[in-house]
Amino acid sequence: MLAGLTPGSYQLSIDGQKSQIITVAVGEPASVDLAMGAAGQQVTILGTLQRKDVRNSEVGTSVSPRTIAALPQVSRNFLSFADLAPGVRLDVDSSGVVALRGGAQDRNNINIYIDGVSQKNNILRGGASAMDTSRGNPFPQSAVAEYKVISQNYKAEFDQVSATAITAVTKSGTNKVQGEVFFDFTSDNYLAYNPAEKTNKANGFDRASFKQQQWGFSVGGPVKENVAHYFVAYEGKNIATPRNVGLANVGMT
């Protein structure tokens, strides 16, 4: 048994046996049976081994690094992909506040674990950090490697949860220095008028201007090759949303 392996694909080779490629996902054990190869025979394996885990009763959906990188979304909240799991719903209201729900329960019954650390919000309502009245994200998306959404039969190690548990692992640096930088900008100039706004504009009341900026960076590399590595990430968001205030006609003397 090998414990503590980080999620990813591994090629297992033993002299006298066939080599196989196995994929280790977050929160899931992986097992492989090695078959003896014929003497002097060269074996070429194409593709990956499909894991069939019958020892774990958890009902969950894994969100892979490829999914996080490929699927579009505007908030850069890695939880936006959690609703790919059956029975999980992600709601975003008009103010940008995120609410993650599992089954028929509200957001106060979910919990998020990042590298095993609970993100439960014990002060404000909302289930976990950044799901109360804030429009921020619980963790930089660029720092999340992958995660798993567990909707049923989660283990006792997941405390303070009765609906959905989300366990995520963060990225780690490698022997090669790599990084990314991004900047997103959105304003009212890029959005069309809805019917109500068109009516208001025709009556002389234009909509209030707003803008949203998102920026960040991540970089990872070796402290000492094959021994220690580092990974740093930061993401920021600036949202300016003025409010329209209407004054009723009142008599003045």
Secondary structure, DSSP 8 states (H G I E B T S, - for coil): ---S--SEEEEE--TTB--EEEEE-TT--------B--TT------S-------S---EEEEE-HHHHHHS--SS--GGGGGGGSTTEEEEE-TT--EEEEETTS-GGG-EEEETTEE-B-SSSSSSBTTSSS--S-SS-GGGEEEEEEEEES--TTS-S-SS-EEEEEE----SS-EEEEEEEEEEGGGS---HHHHHHHHTT------EEEEEEEEEEEEEETTTEEEEEEEEEEEEE-------------
